[in-house]
Amino acid sequence: MTFNAKLATASLILAAVLAGCSPAGDGKPDAAAPAAPTVAAVSEIHAFRIGALDAVALKDGTLDVPNDNKTLGLGQTPEAVAAVLTAANLPADPIHLFIDPLLIHDGERQVLIDTGAGGAMGTQNKLVQSLASAGVEPGQITDILISHGHGDHVGGLVDGAGALRFPAATIRISADEWTALKGDAAMADLVRTITPKVQTFTPGEVVAPNITAVDIPGHTPGHTGFEIASGEDRLLYIGDAMHHSVISVQRPEWPIAFDADSTIAIASRQALLQRAASQNLRLYAVHFPFPGLGRIKREGDGFIWVPEA
């Protein structure tokens, strides 16, 4: 497939899904978010609702990256990146990212979306503690959905001894992403451990009773978002389509070092921002400030992130 064909395909997929062509919605603006379920209000979790579904934002930790024009804002000067951050009353260096996996209670199923870094990459390894605060033990997780194979999303699949952290769970990952993960020599031990539990899917498949896989290309070979739907309500988990609530939203055209195909990732990011603002989509952004819930609003010629109150 040529580059232009890939880019056109990516745009069409995003447009179709986010316009409401998936089983999750009709493209109309979402109603106001329902009240959160009764879960203890502690710092590790944030409980909320998606229609009739109970959901919990979970803390795994934080990840700081330097403002060195080699990560976010690739090719920009540190001063240019700092100007965007300080205008939003954020520190210029380092750049703070969050790691917020998501738990969905769906009948008898406990669905975990991404698993954090497992304490690697300088993070705090809070996921199991956060799950406990939500009343869930690792052995109760029935399904794990993986957006992509980077360490801050799959590292928590195993414990410190390299054993399965969620032994009862089926691990679902896109076929293209699984192929890429198996080809990553640094992930060989993890791949060997999780292989018996892995089931692959293709974009557009229903991967849990109320959850549909959404192709958001560019970041990795099989990068996937997840649309969670209940009645007329829906939430789009965007994975790493955007990393930072200011830089990624206000400067979506800036390349990111973590993206495998920067041009397609930029196109995906811009298309997602356009659709999210136009349709008032409720988003879950795993690397945005906890709890990662909010919407995209237009401001002037660009966009801003509006956290859910």
RODO-2510 file (C-alpha; in nm, 4 decimals, decimal comma):
residues 309
     n   res          X          Y          Z
     1     m     0,0000     0,0000     0,0000
     2     t     0,1370     0,3426    -0,0922
     3     f     0,1821     0,6142     0,1684
     4     n    -0,1063     0,8223     0,0270
     5     a    -0,3310     0,5188     0,0255
     6     k    -0,2394     0,4431     0,3873
     7     l    -0,3130     0,7996     0,4890
     8     a    -0,6453     0,8040     0,3045
     9     t    -0,7439     0,4735     0,4592
    10     a    -0,6565     0,5981     0,8070
    11     s    -0,8667     0,9106     0,7628
    12     l    -1,1633     0,7143     0,6298
    13     i    -1,1524     0,4639     0,9147
    14     l    -1,1412     0,7356     1,1773
    15     a    -1,4150     0,9365     1,0091
    16     a    -1,6456     0,6375     0,9837
    17     v    -1,5960     0,5155     1,3384
    18     l    -1,6064     0,8516     1,5104
    19     a    -1,9079     0,9600     1,3073
    20     g    -2,0992     0,6880     1,4851
    21     c    -2,0912     0,4091     1,2295
    22     s    -1,9712     0,1600     1,4898
    23     p    -2,2215    -0,0159     1,7171
    24     a    -2,1418     0,2340     1,9906
    25     g    -2,3384     0,5388     1,8872
    26     d    -2,5326     0,7427     1,6384
    27     g    -2,3022     1,0417     1,6027
    28     k    -2,5203     1,2681     1,8182
    29     p    -2,3636     1,4661     2,1019
    30     d    -2,3520     1,2668     2,4237
    31     a    -2,5904     1,3456     2,7033
    32     a    -2,4534     1,4702     3,0337
    33     a    -2,2493     1,2055     3,2115
    34     p    -2,4519     0,9960     3,4596
    35     a    -2,3645     1,0031     3,8264
    36     a    -2,0687     0,7904     3,9316
    37     p    -2,1254     0,4578     4,1083
    38     t    -2,0768     0,4225     4,4808
    39     v    -1,7051     0,3514     4,5209
    40     a    -1,4813     0,4834     4,7941
    41     a    -1,3354     0,8216     4,6990
    42     v    -0,9614     0,7653     4,7288
    43     s    -0,6701     0,9147     4,5430
    44     e    -0,5893     0,6011     4,3398
    45     i    -0,9261     0,5759     4,1646
    46     h    -1,2063     0,7763     4,0106
    47     a    -1,5421     0,6035     3,9635
    48     f    -1,7847     0,7118     3,6927
    49     r    -2,0571     0,5766     3,4658
    50     i    -2,0969     0,5017     3,0976
    51     g    -2,4700     0,4522     3,0676
    52     a    -2,5472     0,1482     3,2833
    53     l    -2,1818     0,0452     3,3058
    54     d    -1,9635     0,1155     3,6075
    55     a    -1,6139     0,2340     3,5204
    56     v    -1,3103     0,3235     3,7291
    57     a    -1,0086     0,5281     3,6300
    58     l    -0,6996     0,3760     3,7885
    59     k    -0,3613     0,5244     3,8725
    60     d    -0,0483     0,3335     3,7753
    61     g     0,1930     0,6236     3,8056
    62     t     0,3490     0,9147     3,6254
    63     l     0,6166     0,9436     3,3622
    64     d     0,8358     1,2491     3,3131
    65     v     1,0051     1,3203     2,9823
    66     p     1,2566     1,5986     2,9265
    67     n     1,1779     1,9082     2,7253
    68     d     1,4723     1,8422     2,4963
    69     n     1,3031     1,8540     2,1504
    70     k     1,3613     1,4783     2,1183
    71     t     1,0306     1,3462     2,2546
    72     l     0,7168     1,5626     2,2494
    73     g     0,7482     1,8452     2,0011
    74     l     1,0109     1,6567     1,8050
    75     g     1,2213     1,9043     1,6095
    76     q     1,0818     2,2081     1,7923
    77     t     1,3059     2,4142     2,0156
    78     p     1,2702     2,3618     2,3917
    79     e     1,1728     2,7285     2,4090
    80     a     0,8802     2,6752     2,1693
    81     v     0,7577     2,3792     2,3700
    82     a     0,8040     2,5695     2,6951
    83     a     0,5974     2,8601     2,5630
    84     v     0,2979     2,6316     2,5008
    85     l     0,3299     2,4737     2,8441
    86     t     0,3797     2,7919     3,0442
    87     a     0,0855     2,9563     2,8663
    88     a    -0,1238     2,6775     3,0202
    89     n     0,0368     2,7355     3,3633
    90     l     0,2370     2,4130     3,3436
    91     p     0,6062     2,3655     3,4176
    92     a     0,8301     2,3813     3,1129
    93     d     1,0620     2,0951     3,2082
    94     p     1,0181     1,8091     3,2609
    95     i     0,6956     1,7311     3,0768
    96     h     0,4594     1,5317     3,2978
    97     l     0,2635     1,2384     3,1565
    98     f     0,0231     1,0181     3,3493
    99     i    -0,0520     0,6459     3,3201
   100     d    -0,4198     0,5797     3,3882
   101     p    -0,5489     0,2309     3,2983
   102     l    -0,9274     0,1903     3,2854
   103     l    -1,1506    -0,0694     3,4521
   104     i    -1,4979    -0,1547     3,3203
   105     h    -1,7430    -0,3587     3,5289
   106     d    -1,9640    -0,5330     3,2730
   107     g    -2,1923    -0,7860     3,4383
   108     e    -1,9784    -1,0806     3,5470
   109     r    -1,6792    -0,9465     3,3560
   110     q    -1,4091    -0,7193     3,4869
   111     v    -1,2412    -0,5613     3,1856
   112     l    -0,9061    -0,3851     3,2260
   113     i    -0,7871    -0,1617     2,9421
   114     d    -0,4059    -0,1458     2,9398
   115     t    -0,1960    -0,2455     3,2399
   116     g     0,0530     0,0328     3,3005
   117     a     0,4296    -0,0002     3,3179
   118     g     0,4637    -0,2501     3,6017
   119     g     0,7071    -0,0199     3,7802
   120     a     0,9417     0,0189     3,4850
   121     m     1,0362     0,3477     3,3158
   122     g     1,0615     0,5294     3,6498
   123     t     0,6921     0,4821     3,7299
   124     q     0,5305     0,4014     4,0649
   125     n     0,3623     0,0615     3,9967
   126     k     0,0323     0,1616     4,1605
   127     l    -0,2061    -0,0450     3,9475
   128     v    -0,2650    -0,3346     4,1879
   129     q    -0,3131    -0,0889     4,4756
   130     s    -0,5600     0,1099     4,2648
   131     l    -0,7527    -0,2058     4,1755
   132     a    -0,7709    -0,2959     4,5440
   133     s    -0,9146     0,0474     4,6176
   134     a    -1,1813    -0,0309     4,3579
   135     g    -1,2562    -0,3617     4,5301
   136     v    -1,0973    -0,5818     4,2637
   137     e    -0,8187    -0,8357     4,3030
   138     p    -0,5892    -0,9265     4,0088
   139     g    -0,7388    -1,2757     3,9922
   140     q    -1,0844    -1,1282     3,9308
   141     i    -0,9891    -0,9575     3,6034
   142     t    -1,1524    -1,1558     3,3222
   143     d    -1,0480    -0,9558     3,0158
   144     i    -0,7527    -0,7318     2,9340
   145     l    -0,7636    -0,5093     2,6258
   146     i    -0,4283    -0,3783     2,5062
   147     s    -0,4152    -0,0606     2,2984
   148     h    -0,0557    -0,1279     2,1865
   149     g     0,2644    -0,2983     2,2908
   150     h     0,4704    -0,0191     2,4466
   151     g     0,6066    -0,0914     2,7926
   152     d     0,3871     0,1596     2,9740
   153     h     0,0800    -0,0292     2,8489
   154     v     0,1874    -0,3938     2,8702
   155     g     0,4489    -0,3886     3,1478
   156     g     0,1856    -0,4569     3,4137
   157     l     0,0829    -0,7859     3,2518
   158     v     0,3509    -0,9613     3,4568
   159     d     0,4662    -0,9255     3,8159
   160     g     0,8162    -0,8719     3,9486
   161     a     0,8938    -1,2412     3,9116
   162     g     0,7822    -1,2425     3,5497
   163     a     0,4627    -1,4405     3,6156
   164     l     0,1154    -1,3498     3,4929
   165     r    -0,0251    -1,0767     3,7138
   166     f    -0,3832    -1,1438     3,6004
   167     p    -0,3882    -1,5228     3,5649
   168     a    -0,7594    -1,5611     3,4857
   169     a    -0,7700    -1,2937     3,2167
   170     t    -0,7842    -1,3347     2,8420
   171     i    -0,5482    -1,0793     2,6846
   172     r    -0,6819    -0,9219     2,3669
   173     i    -0,4577    -0,7290     2,1295
   174     s    -0,4849    -0,6437     1,7602
   175     a    -0,3313    -0,8958     1,5225
   176     d    -0,0904    -0,6387     1,3739
   177     e     0,0190    -0,5223     1,7184
   178     w     0,0748    -0,8792     1,8381
   179     t     0,2930    -0,9482     1,5364
   180     a     0,4980    -0,6380     1,6144
   181     l     0,5259    -0,7239     1,9827
   182     k     0,6475    -1,0750     1,9051
   183     g     0,9179    -0,9209     1,6868
   184     d     1,0490    -0,6978     1,9674
   185     a     1,3493    -0,8750     2,1213
   186     a     1,3247    -0,6629     2,4367
   187     m     0,9766    -0,8032     2,4983
   188     a     1,0680    -1,1695     2,4436
   189     d     1,0219    -1,2776     2,8075
   190     l     0,6880    -1,1015     2,8388
   191     v     0,5670    -1,2451     2,5067
   192     r     0,6617    -1,5960     2,6132
   193     t     0,4674    -1,5589     2,9389
   194     i     0,1477    -1,4114     2,7959
   195     t     0,1249    -1,6114     2,4703
   196     p    -0,1124    -1,8812     2,6075
   197     k    -0,3566    -1,6091     2,7159
   198     v    -0,3532    -1,3950     2,3998
   199     q    -0,6403    -1,3659     2,1540
   200     t    -0,6044    -1,1301     1,8570
   201     f    -0,8652    -0,9138     1,6894
   202     t    -0,8978    -0,6819     1,3926
   203     p    -1,0302    -0,3246     1,4058
   204     g    -1,4072    -0,2993     1,4197
   205     e    -1,4521    -0,6214     1,6162
   206     v    -1,6520    -0,6333     1,9369
   207     v    -1,3845    -0,7340     2,1889
   208     a    -1,6090    -0,7404     2,4978
   209     p    -1,9910    -0,7267     2,5185
   210     n    -2,0064    -0,3452     2,5103
   211     i    -1,6629    -0,2591     2,3723
   212     t    -1,5566    -0,2218     2,0078
   213     a    -1,1987    -0,1967     1,8816
   214     v    -1,1254     0,1244     1,6900
   215     d    -0,8296     0,1608     1,4542
   216     i    -0,6310     0,4779     1,5309
   217     p    -0,3232     0,4299     1,3123
   218     g     0,0244     0,5752     1,3208
   219     h     0,1519     0,5326     1,6734
   220     t     0,2373     0,1631     1,6376
   221     p     0,1599    -0,0964     1,3676
   222     g    -0,1684    -0,2001     1,5290
   223     h    -0,2496     0,0837     1,7671
   224     t    -0,6105     0,0533     1,8828
   225     g    -0,8646     0,2652     2,0656
   226     f    -1,1711     0,1215     2,2340
   227     e    -1,5259     0,2519     2,2204
   228     i    -1,7316     0,1582     2,5259
   229     a    -2,1066     0,1889     2,4762
   230     s    -2,4140     0,1526     2,6933
   231     g    -2,7485     0,2692     2,5630
   232     e    -2,6955     0,6090     2,4055
   233     d    -2,3799     0,6795     2,6073
   234     r    -2,0311     0,6099     2,4837
   235     l    -1,6708     0,6713     2,5786
   236     l    -1,3735     0,6536     2,3440
   237     y    -1,0470     0,5316     2,4972
   238     i    -0,7866     0,6914     2,2707
   239     g    -0,4704     0,5073     2,3760
   240     d    -0,1641     0,7011     2,2617
   241     a    -0,3326     0,8968     1,9838
   242     m    -0,2494     1,1899     2,2121
   243     h     0,0083     1,1989     2,4907
   244     h    -0,0242     1,5411     2,6510
   245     s    -0,3365     1,7403     2,7311
   246     v    -0,1809     2,0654     2,6058
   247     i     0,0913     1,9817     2,3535
   248     s    -0,0981     1,7057     2,1701
   249     v    -0,4236     1,9020     2,1647
   250     q    -0,2971     2,2502     2,0856
   251     r    -0,0089     2,1453     1,8597
   252     p    -0,1297     1,8199     1,6986
   253     e     0,0956     1,8815     1,3991
   254     w     0,4101     1,8518     1,6105
   255     p     0,5753     1,5119     1,5620
   256     i     0,6205     1,2797     1,8602
   257     a     0,9255     1,0581     1,8903
   258     f     0,7148     0,7663     2,0171
   259     d     0,5120     0,7440     1,6921
   260     a     0,6193     0,4757     1,4457
   261     d     0,4728     0,6602     1,1467
   262     s     0,4703     1,0277     1,2382
   263     t     0,2809     1,1529     0,9334
   264     i    -0,0066     0,9083     0,9772
   265     a    -0,0096     0,9634     1,3538
   266     i    -0,0436     1,3394     1,2994
   267     a    -0,3292     1,2829     1,0545
   268     s    -0,5010     1,0515     1,3050
   269     r    -0,4566     1,3038     1,5847
   270     q    -0,5962     1,5898     1,3777
   271     a    -0,8918     1,3821     1,2579
   272     l    -0,9673     1,2726     1,6134
   273     l    -0,9609     1,6302     1,7407
   274     q    -1,1931     1,7463     1,4632
   275     r    -1,4442     1,4672     1,5244
   276     a    -1,4267     1,4889     1,9032
   277     a    -1,4994     1,8610     1,8971
   278     s    -1,7706     1,8388     1,6310
   279     q    -1,9544     1,5515     1,8002
   280     n    -1,8825     1,6449     2,1628
   281     l    -1,7285     1,3014     2,2178
   282     r    -1,6467     1,1919     2,5690
   283     l    -1,2850     1,0741     2,5703
   284     y    -1,0571     0,8787     2,7994
   285     a    -0,6945     0,9796     2,7506
   286     v    -0,4646     0,7412     2,9341
   287     h    -0,1704     0,9864     2,9533
   288     f    -0,3669     1,3021     3,0392
   289     p    -0,3916     1,4270     3,3997
   290     f    -0,5806     1,1785     3,6161
   291     p    -0,8559     1,0719     3,5714
   292     g    -0,8130     1,1317     3,1978
   293     l    -1,1814     1,2038     3,1298
   294     g    -1,2946     1,4980     2,9231
   295     r    -1,3867     1,6479     2,5899
   296     i    -1,2254     1,8490     2,3144
   297     k    -1,3532     2,2005     2,2528
   298     r    -1,2739     2,4427     1,9752
   299     e    -1,0933     2,7600     2,0741
   300     g    -1,0092     3,0070     1,8004
   301     d    -0,8427     2,8184     1,5173
   302     g    -0,7463     2,5274     1,7422
   303     f    -0,8604     2,3049     2,0250
   304     i    -0,8355     2,2717     2,4004
   305     w    -0,8862     1,9818     2,6405
   306     v    -1,1689     2,0307     2,8914
   307     p    -1,1450     1,7864     3,1832
   308     e    -1,4667     1,6390     3,3142
   309     a    -1,5664     1,8086     3,6371
***
